[in-house]
Amino acid sequence: MRTKNILLETTFFLMVLVFSQSCQDESYVSYMANVPVYLSYEELRESVKAVSPTELSNPGKIYFKDNVIYINEFREGIHVIDNSNPSSPTEVAFIDIPGNVDIAIRDNFLFADSYVDLVVLNISDIHNVKEVSRVKNIFEYYLPEYDTDYEVAPVDQEKGVVVDWEIKETRQKIINQPIYYPVYRNWSYSEDLALYTATKTNGSVQATGSNTFGVGGSMSRFGQYDKYLFTLSENLLRTFEVDAGGTLKQDDSLYINWGMETMFILKNTMFLGSTSAMYIYDLSNLPSVSYISKYTHFKSCDPVIADDRYAYVTLKVGGNCGNGQNLLDVFDISDLKNPVLKKNYPMHEPKGLGKDDDILFVCDGDAGLKVFDASQPDVQLPELARFNDVNAYDVIPVNNQLFLIGDDGFYQYDYSDVQNILLLSKIEIKPANN
């Protein structure tokens, strides 16, 4: 009987062992996958530097200050262009900032995201850029676009940030879970999510106390008011106090809603665009940012700008932006607690927009740049001009000069005579694989 029990126990143990091994074989397999290529956090935080100019290859957001144009090279850094002569802009340097998408500038300090970090640079000598301070791990951990024909191998955040993928055979434990990391999709990210907006609708540089701010396009996630810098992520608005040396002190964090995209600041009022609504906040009691109101719309990509009377919102659909109509909405915001939709205008593929006095510029994708008379936007929006030869993405109007980024280059126009808008110059995009 003892022998029989031992045989039964041995058989059971072997069955368990075989079953365990079978489970293990089912859980670990070899397969072709997107395998992450990492940049370590140490390398990331030692990478910022000014180098020789490089060609525009995959530009995103644009910024302007003191006759200098700053153009983001998506996830790579910033092109610095001397614009003293708008008819002949000169590229003077490139600032390597791995993972960069958004920027803002005050005085000689440039604020930029660098993957998960927020970095402050002293750019008083553009050829010898110095890092002043860095706030670590405040932005979402994003992944670059990957080949959807293959599985994605597990990502280990402890190894650093993912900068690329290798398609190769790997042995991994199968995880039947969706990837929850947001994914930057190059131009589709720029189109479907967003880019720093002007503190004045005419795009002029605004001085607040002893500080001077630059001006950017309508699709930014960074903004400035008084001594504060604001950053917007998927669902979180952060407030930083900036001291005289450029060092940041985080003062406040405000959870809003998922799908946040753009920020526009007019005087002491902040307008936020999201995939589902326009939000309005009060900045008169900083560092606290106070909710005023919101206006909900169908799912779409949603940059917003405003003047003293009206807010202008472009609603782009398709792709990651949802379904519905491509529109330009005009809101009466004379009562900030109760924004009223006054008029909407059909558009083709609206993206960024800008306004100078009664002139409204709308980037309408491959339908071109459209210029409108916005003297009575709640009644009509007569088209003054259209440029069909550019797939327009975002604009900055400054002192009768328009900066435009499109899918084939950076354009400058003179609109001092709105009936005869002149092209001053163009810097062409040269894809890296050419």
C-alpha positions, 0 to 999 in steps of 0.5 A: 500500500505504501508503494502504491501511495508513493507511485500515486504521489509521484504520478501527481507530482509529474502531472503538476510539473507537466501542467506547469511546464505546459502553462509556461510554454503557453505563456512564453513564446517567440514571435516577431515584434516591435522591440523598444529601443531605449534612450536612458534617462542619464543620456536623455538628461545630458543631451541638450546642446546647440549644434550647427543648423540642420534642414527642416525634415519633420517640423511641428510647432512654431514660435517667434520672439525678437526677430528670431523664429523657432521651429520644432523638429518633431521629437528632435529639437528646435531650429533657430532662424534669424528673421531680421530680413523676412525675405531671406531668413537665415538658419543659425543653429539647432538645439538638440532636445530629445523628445521635444514637441512644445516650447515657450520663451520669456526673456532669455529663457526657453522652456521645452518638454523633453520626453517626460521632463520639462527643461529650462535653457538659457539662450542668451548665447544661442551657440552656447545654450545652457541648461538652467533647471529641469523638472523630471518626470512630469509628462506622460510616458509616450511611445513613438509610432510603431508598425501595427503589423506586429505585436509590441514587446513589453516596455520597461520604463525603468530602462529609459524612454522609447525612441524607436523600435526594432522589428525582430524575433523576441521571446516574451511573456504574452500579455493580452492587454492593450497598450495604455501608453499614448502614442506620438504619431509624427504629423498625425500627432501634431494634427490630431492633438496639439501645439503655445499660443499668443497672449494677445490675439494680434500676435505681438510680444507682450510684456508683463512686468519686466518679462517679455514673452514670445508668441506661438501658434494656436496649437500649443500646450504651453502658456504664460501669464505674469510670473507663471508658466502653464503646461497642459497634458492629457488631463492635467494643468500644471502651474509653475512660478518662474524666478528671475534665474529661470528656475521653476517652482511648481505651485499647483496642479489641476485635473481637468478631463481627458483629451486636453489639447491646446491652450490660449491665454487672453489677459487673465483668462485661459481657454483650453481646447479638448476633444470634447469641449472648450474650457474657460478658466480664470487666472486672476487669483494665481497660483490658483486657476479657477474654473469658469465654464465650458462648452461641450461639442462632438469629438474632434480636434479643437484649437481655440483662440479668442479676442475680447468678444469672441472665441474661435474654435476649429473642429477637425474630424476624421482619423483620431479626431472622431466623426462629425463635421469639419467646422469653424465655431464662433462663440460670444464670450461677453459673459464668460460664464455662459459662452454662446455659440453664434455661428458655425462655418463649414470647413474642409480640414481645419487646423490652426488659426490666428487673428489680428484685429479683424483679420482671421487666418484659418489653416484648412489642410489641403484646402489651403490657408483661408483669410477672412474678414472677422469684423462681424463673425456672428453674422458673416465671415467673408473670405478675403483671400485663399492660398491653395498651394499650401497644406496649411497647419498653423499660423502666427500673425505678427505686425502685418507679417504671417508665419505659416507652417505647412506640410512642405515648408515654412512660409512668411507673408506680408499682409499689410495690404490684405487685398494683396498678400505677398509671399516673402520667403519659404524654407522647404522641408527636406525629408530625412530619407531623401 
